Amino acid sequence: MYRKLILFFTIVTILGCKKDEAIEKEIAKIDVNFTIERFDRAFAEAQPEDLPKLKSTFPFLFPKRISDSVWISNLNDTLQQQLLTEVDKAFGDLRTINNELKQLFQHLKYYDKTFSIPRVITLTNFVDYRNKTIATDTIVLIALDNYLGTEHEFYGDIPKYLSQNMKESQIVSDLAANYGEKYSFQSQRKTLLDELIYFGKLLYFKDKMVPFISDAEKIGYSQEQLDWAISNESYIWRYFIEKELLYNTDSSLPSRFVAPAPFTKFYLELDSESPGRLGQYIGWQIVRAYMNNNDVSLMDMLQKDADEIFNKAKFKPRKD
């Protein structure tokens, strides 16, 4: 009987892989056309007399409340010039970014037939790492000065758990998260479970939209951090259950288990060894289990409430 079960699950896995391969081949045929517009470079090369043309081409980057004198001052600002120089050194060739964006847009068009290819514009934003990328229905903005490399001198005052993701390979992951937020909905986010499932949705969205990047890149972990989460999955889950945290509405729980942080706060000795945001990791595994055990489309799943996903997920953590 045991051998029959093993054979059954092996066959199911093989069939699932073949289905995924067929979908990816279909996605690769989808035509997408876009050009990455280098506002950062255009601004670096501009003279004061070029400002009207820049404003005409990129009106959404020039709020009316800011006078032209401010922009002219920025043209000569030493920090701005340093940022533009470093960006030009790091991103002289955007071939990799262009290819990854193409794949992201192809996947978005496959799963959402109404998706329209946006304008893609690169810029600098004085290392505002809270707004590294922005995606709207018509525009994608990528602040390249936030992706110069984890050890770049500009990031010396930024906490390591944040700067570790300030590298080129995270651009497409960050944009996928932006789009995931646009497509996802939950009627409430009051309990810890609500938060786990919400972020689990965003990470599963990346599974489908950017399958060509690693799981570590999707969640923004180093490989060592991801390995730690995988190895300790059952311990983390047991802690949530034993402490009765899933349906707890304590407002401090998201900051302990979900929000960006240097480590997750179990208030145990192992805290210093753990990566932050382990609640997001657990939510991801719950959503994966739900999608594996239910015949539901991606877009339908993104609209479902946390309770329904959790109750039908049949989630079982990896054994330690």
PEGIGI-V261550 format. One record per pair of residues at least 12 apart in sequence whose ideal C-beta (glycine too) atoms are under 8 Angstrom apart, sorted by the first residue. I is the first residue (numbers start at 1). J is the second residue. Records with the same first field share a line. If there is no record, write none. Layout:
BEGIN
I->J ; J
END
This chain:
BEGIN
20->211
23->110
24->211
26->110
27->103 ; 106 ; 107 ; 110
28->106
30->106 ; 109 ; 110
32->102 ; 105 ; 106 ; 109 ; 117
33->117
34->101 ; 102 ; 105 ; 117 ; 118 ; 119 ; 120
35->120
36->94 ; 97 ; 98 ; 101 ; 120 ; 121 ; 122
37->58 ; 119 ; 120 ; 121 ; 122
38->122
39->54 ; 58 ; 61 ; 121 ; 122 ; 123
40->84 ; 87 ; 88 ; 122 ; 123 ; 124 ; 144
41->84 ; 88 ; 122
42->54 ; 57
43->74 ; 75 ; 84 ; 123 ; 124
44->81 ; 84 ; 85 ; 88
46->75
47->75
48->72 ; 75
51->68 ; 71 ; 72
58->121
60->139
61->121 ; 123
79->126
80->124 ; 126
83->124 ; 126 ; 127 ; 145 ; 154
84->124
86->145 ; 148 ; 152 ; 154
87->124 ; 144 ; 145 ; 148
90->144 ; 147 ; 148 ; 149 ; 168
91->122 ; 144 ; 147 ; 168
94->122
96->168
97->142 ; 168 ; 171 ; 172
100->171 ; 172 ; 210 ; 212 ; 213
101->120 ; 140 ; 172 ; 175
103->172 ; 210 ; 212
104->172 ; 175 ; 176 ; 179 ; 209 ; 210
105->117
107->208 ; 209 ; 210 ; 211
108->179 ; 209
111->208 ; 209 ; 298 ; 299
112->183 ; 299
116->137 ; 138
118->135 ; 136 ; 137 ; 138 ; 139 ; 140
119->138 ; 139 ; 140
120->140 ; 142
121->139 ; 140 ; 141 ; 142
122->141 ; 142 ; 143 ; 144
123->141 ; 142 ; 143 ; 144
124->143 ; 144 ; 145
125->143 ; 145 ; 146
126->145
127->145 ; 146 ; 154 ; 155 ; 158
128->143 ; 146
129->146 ; 158 ; 162 ; 163 ; 166
131->143
132->146 ; 147 ; 166 ; 171 ; 174
133->171 ; 174 ; 175 ; 178
134->178
135->175 ; 178 ; 179 ; 182
140->175
142->171 ; 175
146->166
147->166 ; 167 ; 168 ; 170 ; 171
148->166 ; 167
149->166 ; 167 ; 168
150->163 ; 164 ; 165 ; 166 ; 167
151->163
152->166
159->262
160->262
161->260 ; 261 ; 262 ; 276
162->260
164->220 ; 222
165->220
169->213 ; 217
170->217 ; 220
172->210 ; 213
173->206 ; 210 ; 213 ; 217 ; 218 ; 220
176->205 ; 206 ; 209 ; 210 ; 218
177->202 ; 205 ; 206
179->205 ; 209
180->201 ; 202 ; 205 ; 206 ; 209 ; 302
181->202
183->205 ; 299 ; 302
184->198 ; 201 ; 202 ; 205 ; 302 ; 303
185->302 ; 303
186->198 ; 305 ; 306
187->305
188->305
190->249
191->246 ; 247 ; 248 ; 249 ; 306
192->240 ; 245 ; 246 ; 247 ; 248 ; 250 ; 253 ; 254 ; 257 ; 258 ; 279
193->246 ; 247 ; 306 ; 307 ; 310
194->306
195->253 ; 254 ; 257 ; 258 ; 279 ; 283
196->246 ; 257 ; 258 ; 279 ; 280 ; 282 ; 283 ; 286 ; 306
197->283 ; 286 ; 287 ; 306 ; 309 ; 310
198->283 ; 306
199->258 ; 277 ; 279 ; 280 ; 283 ; 284
200->280 ; 282 ; 283 ; 284 ; 285 ; 286 ; 287 ; 288 ; 309
201->283 ; 287 ; 301 ; 302
203->218 ; 219 ; 280 ; 283 ; 284 ; 287
204->284 ; 287 ; 288 ; 291 ; 298 ; 301
205->298 ; 302
206->218
207->288
208->298
219->277 ; 280 ; 281 ; 284
220->277
221->275
222->275
225->275
226->275
228->273 ; 274 ; 275
229->275 ; 278 ; 281
230->318
231->320
232->270 ; 274 ; 320
233->281 ; 282 ; 285 ; 317 ; 318 ; 320
234->317 ; 318 ; 319 ; 320
235->320
236->278 ; 281 ; 282 ; 317
237->282 ; 317
238->317
239->266
240->282
245->257
246->310
254->279
256->279
257->277 ; 278 ; 279
258->277 ; 279 ; 280
259->276 ; 277
260->276 ; 277
261->276 ; 277
262->276
263->275 ; 276
264->276 ; 277 ; 278 ; 279
282->317
285->315 ; 317
286->309 ; 310 ; 313 ; 315
287->301 ; 309 ; 313
289->313 ; 314 ; 315 ; 316
290->309 ; 310 ; 312 ; 313 ; 315
293->312 ; 313 ; 314
294->312
END
